[in-house]
Amino acid sequence: MRNPQRTEKIAFFFLLLSTLLIVVPVGLVVVIIIQKGLPAINWQFLSDMPRQGMRAGGIFPAIIGTLYLVSGAIVFALPIGLLAAIYLSEYARDNLLTRIIKLAIINLAGVPSVVYGLFGLALFVVFFKFGVSILSGSLTLGIMILPIIITSSREALESVPQTFREVSLSLGASKWQTIRYIVLPNAIPGILTGTILGLGRAAGETAPILFTVAAFYLPRLPGSIFDQVMALPYHLYVISTQVPNVDEKTRYGTAFVLLALVLTMNLAAIVIRYRFRKKKKW
Amino acid sequence: MGKITTKNLNLWYGAFQAIKNINSTFAEKNITAIIGPSGCGKSTLLRVFNRMNDLIDGVRMTGEVLFDKENILEEAADLVVLRKKIGMVFQRPNPFPLSVYENIVFGQRIHADINKRSVLDEIVENSLKSVLLWDELKDKLKQSALRLSLEQKQRLCIARLIAVKPDVLLMDEPCSTLDPQATARVEELMRELKNNYTIIIVTHNMQQAARVSDDTGFMLLGELIEFGKTERLFTTPQDKRTEDYITGRYG
């Protein structure tokens, strides 16, 4: 006999189980990294150069390198991504060209990151002769996060009510004034959220910086944007697989710093979004 | 001579004709009401006067609309200048998510580049006074406009418009979200405003048209069926369809 109550209980159990299965790995990753990595964290680890072939000392240049790369990526990707998003959301008509552009953005988001790495190597390192440098790496990361920034900025712009635009135009504002004074200010929290998520992504990726900027071992700070730098994700890869006899503590400590950096960014994005939702009343 | 005159005005949304050959004259410093059932084209007609229909893809117009003797349907018409002179109050009160003060000075910020505090303060005070909000809001100028009551919001929207110093106020069902008392007060305000402005109001509410307007036009399926003095139109309609509508046979 069919028993709808029992069927429902079984269904409910599997739904809950699947949901919990999503949380478990996240929780485990965080717990393990904290447990094994936290003991390594001290001021010297964060502020010192690596020593003895990266078996001792700190990870300072890798932290700085990652910060440089992330900043460089954003300097490049935010203006272009935002302007493109404004064009797509406010000016573009729904025609073939627009649809091709939108399709291209979706596809850009799906390109594997190692392909970006090779692309950056070919275009920036070799063709533009920027060499293996912060500039090449930042541009490569920038292109990688462009789709995130464009997509989230477009959503933010499109979520600004149409009536605001109508009122502004009806008061004699030009289209650009309407965008500048009404649409953009109300879209900023959304744009910011997307930008920070993009930053988090850029900070954590290894493949795009592999051929374009990352130094295997460079215990000094970069002098210019044409220098190589160490970067956290690549450093982690190196001390985990390429250098024998590195302390487990050092490896997990590095992972901890990287994870903390990325999670802090994501958390900031969540906080901004939450505060904005609470404030907005239209 | 009217403030706004339409000559053989037609409008299409794609293949659908929303306005059919309308000839009418809107008198200066008068309130003209446009009534008619939903979908008759009355809002569309209103949005011809400040060219807001241009925002919709596939809109086409023929004929002439003369505003102070100039045809505003010309390609060369300057929409920024036109919309400064012909302002609009919308159905739903729609203040910007800014302070009361910033809502009112929005027009100055974009048009005049005036940043002198004293000048702006004066504009805010005069605009709020002209919509009878000054006493209620003079201590709340920094407060977000989104926290006002519906009636206050709608008055604020009118104040924001008045700050731009228009000649004509287009009102698209301005009281449809307000309760009867608030509606009565906004109607009182409209009578006040007509001393200085030409007002064209679109309304669903026949009583409202009868109460506030000097002239009334009745529209049906894109045509202007009848146009004349409000009192005359409501007491002795000349067209059977007008009579049917105002006696509540449809609409």
Contacts between the chains, C-beta under 8 A, distances in Angstrom:
chain1	res1	chain2	res2	distance
A	93	B	57	7.5
A	161	B	94	8.0
A	163	B	90	6.9
A	163	B	92	7.0
A	163	B	94	4.7
A	164	B	94	7.1
A	164	B	96	6.4
A	166	B	52	6.7
A	166	B	55	7.1
A	166	B	90	7.2
A	166	B	94	8.0
A	167	B	90	6.8
A	167	B	94	5.3
A	167	B	96	7.3
A	167	B	157	7.7
A	168	B	96	7.9
A	168	B	106	7.6
A	169	B	52	7.2
A	169	B	55	7.2
A	169	B	83	6.8
A	170	B	50	6.0
A	170	B	52	6.2
A	170	B	83	5.8
A	170	B	87	6.5
A	170	B	88	4.3
A	170	B	90	7.9
A	171	B	83	6.7
A	171	B	84	7.6
A	171	B	87	6.7
A	171	B	106	6.6
A	171	B	107	5.3
A	171	B	110	7.4
A	171	B	160	7.1
A	171	B	161	6.9
A	171	B	164	5.7
A	172	B	80	5.0
A	172	B	81	7.4
A	172	B	82	7.9
A	172	B	83	4.1
A	172	B	84	3.8
A	172	B	87	8.0
A	172	B	107	7.1
A	172	B	110	7.3
A	172	B	111	6.4
A	172	B	164	6.3
A	173	B	80	7.6
A	173	B	106	8.0
A	173	B	110	4.8
A	174	B	80	5.9
A	174	B	110	7.9
A	177	B	110	4.9
A	181	B	106	7.3
A	181	B	109	6.9
A	181	B	110	6.5
A	182	B	96	6.3
A	186	B	97	6.4
A	280	B	97	7.2
A	281	B	97	7.4
A	281	B	146	4.8
A	282	B	97	6.5
A	282	B	146	7.0
